[in-house]
Amino acid sequence: MTKGECFGKPETDRITKDEFNKWVMRFPPRPSPTSSIPKGLVEMLLAEGILGKKSVESKNYSHLVNLIGMFYLETDDPTYEGRGRFKVEDTGIREISPGNAGGGHWKSKYRYFCIRDHDGNPQVVNFAVIRSLIEQTVLIVAVDRNGQSHNSLQLNLDNNKFVKCAGDTMQILHDGTLTRGKQGRSKRADVLHFIGDRLPQLVRANRIELGSFPLKRLVTWKDAEEFVYNCIEYALVRDEFRRETN
């Protein structure tokens, strides 16, 4: 798969490796999750629109800074190959502004994964951690379709229903909430049934289990591999639900 085939349009939004490395070098080094977070790093993450003020006000956000550090403060690319339903063929950073069902846009730097799905079609799935309009920290998983990026999954990382920290582990979950444009919110039971049919390994006790991370050491791309794969599959199947129930 060429990058042009992957994106389906000119790569004007792609950030080169050198450009990204220079951007990363502006930040202080990633702090240990068990140490205090440097004020300068917090200020830069706020200024870049990555970390929400409400996260900082909670005074318990070292796990978010750890996750953000993996996405934005590591210069090495993940070396993922894919699994079962898809193969990863390229990755990098791009700056895009995916839309969502409510008409909003989420402009940021995204870690993209160009994949070949189980039908042999090229797809692009993009990840970002972003400050929302109400100053929460949100995970966005956006999918490219017909030359446009749209928000498939928006997960509030400040919500302890979705992010559970216990012992040495942080677990990230979702409840299946899904909105279909002007048609509004779908019934959660319908979404969970649809996801359970196609991705039964992700559904436990009426929730989607996306993955876990260590709490007491720096999160690496190797730690995140299962999480990233689960999010890719979840985002693609959520879009499949939208198309089939439109």
N, C-alpha and C positions, 0 to 999 in steps of 0.2 A: 504494500500500500504506500503510495507516495503521499507526502504531506498535503499536496493539492487535492488529491482524491479524498484524503481524510477530512479536510475542512470543506471541500466543495466550493471554495471561493478563494480569492487572493489572500495571502497570509499577512495582511496589514496589521492584524491584532497580535501577532506572535512576538514575544520578547526574546531576544537572543540570549544565549547562555552568558555571554560577557555582560550584557546589560543587566541581567538579573543578578549576577554575582556582585556587580558594583552597587546595586540597590541593597543587597543583603549586607554588604560590608559597612553600610552606614549605621547599622544597629549594633548595640552592645552584644557580647556573646550570650548564648542561651544560658540562663541560670539553672542550677540544680533545683529540682522540684522541692527539695527539702530545705532550701535556703530562701532568704528574702528576695523579692523581685526588685531589681534596680529601678529606681524612680524614672531614670532616663529611658529605659526600655518601655515602661508603661506609657509614658508620654508619647513616645514615637508610635506605639501601636494604636493609641487613641487618635493621634494626628493622621495616621494612614487610613483610618476608618476600618480597622480590623477588630479591635477590642471595644466593647461597649462600656459606657460609664457605669451602667447598672452592675456589670460584672465586677468592676473595681470596687464599687460601693459595698458589694456583698462581703468584701474582705476575705473571700475564700475562693480564689480564682487561679491558684498556681497550676491546677490541672489544665485550665484553658490555655494559659501561657505556654505550657509544655506542648499541648497539641498544636497551637499556633506556630510554635518554634519549628516543629517538624514540617509543617506546610510551607512556611515562609523564610525560615532562617537557616535552612540547610542548602548548600550549593550543589550537593550530589543529587542526581536524579534517581528515583527508585528503579530498580531493575526487575520489573514485573513481567511475567510471561503470559498470565491469564490462566483460565481454567474452564472446564466443561463448556459453558455456553458462549465463551468468547476468548479471543486471543489479543493480548496487548501488543501493538506494533510500533507505537511511538508515544513519547511523553515530553512535556515541556511546560513553559509558562506563557500565558497569553492574557491580554487585557480586553475584557468583553463586558457587556451590560445586558445580561439575560433578562427577559421580561417574565412576569408571573401572571396568574389568573386575575389578580386585582388591578392590573394595569401598571404596576410599579416596575422599576428596573433596579438591578443589583450590580452596579459597576465596580469592578475590582480586578486584581490580578488573580487568575485562576490556574491551578495545576490541571492540565488537560491530559487525558489518556485517549489516544486513537486506538480503537479496537476493531476487530473483525467479529461480528456477532455469529451466532450459530447457523444463520442462513447465508453467511458469507458476505453480508453487507458491511461497509465501513460505517462506523459510528464514532462520535466524539462525546465523551463524558467529562465534565469540568467540575472541579472542587474549589471552594473558597470558604474562608471564615471571614464574616463581615459584621460590622456594626449596623444594627437596624435603625430605623427612624426613631424608635422609642428607646434607643441606647442599650439594647440587648446584644449579646454576641450570638451570631446565627451561623450554622453550617448550611451552605447552599450547594446542592448538586444539580448542575444544569446539563441539559442534553441538546446537542445540535440536531436540528431537523429542517430540511428544506432551506438550508443556508442561513438559518437563524438559530440563536441559542435561547432556550427557554428554561425556566426554573421548574425542575421536576420535583425536588424535595427541599423543603425549608424547615430546618430543625433548630429549635431554640436551645442553645447550649447552657443557658442560665436556668432552665426548667429542670428541677430535680426529678421530674417524672421521666425525663429523657436521658439525663446524665446521672448515674448512680455511682458514688464513690464509697468503697468499703474495703478496709484492709489495705492491700497493696494494689488494688485494681479499680480502674474507672471503666464502667460499662456504658455504652451508648445504645439507646433504644428509640423506637418510634411507635406511635399508636395507630398508624394507618390513615390518619387524617389526610384527605385529598380533596382539592377544589378543582372543578372543571369549568373555568371561565364563567360565563353568564348563567350557567346551569347551577352554579353554587356548589356547596359541599356535598360530596357523595356520602352514602351511608357507610359508616366504618365497617359494619358487619359484611357488606358487599365487597369492600376493598380487601379486608382480611381474608375472606373466602377466596377471592381471585388470587391474591398473593400466595396463600397457602396451597392452592392448586399447582402453581408454577414454581414456587420456591418454598417448599414445606420445611426445609431446614432452618428457615429464618423465623418462622412463626411459633411462638411459645406463649401460652396463657394470654391470648388476644393481644399480643404486642409483637413488634418486629425487633429481633435482637441483631443489631448491626455489627457489634464487635466490642472488644475490650482492649485496654491499654494499661501499661504499668503506671503506678502513681509516684513511685519513689526513685525513679531514674528517668533520664531523658528518653522520650519516645523517639523511635527510629522508623524509617520506612519499612524495615523488616517487620517490626511490631505491627504496623498498620496494614499489612498486605491483606489479611482476611477481611478487615473492615472496609478497605477500598473495594475489594471484589464484591462484597455484599452490597455496598452502596451502589456500585455500577449496576448490578443485577436488579436491585430494588428500584432504582430510578427508571431503568428500561421497562420493567414490568408495570410500574405505575403509569408510564406513558402508554403502554399497551392497553391498560384498563381505560384510560381516557379515550383512546381511539375507538375501542370496542363498545363503549357506552355513550358515545357522543350522539 
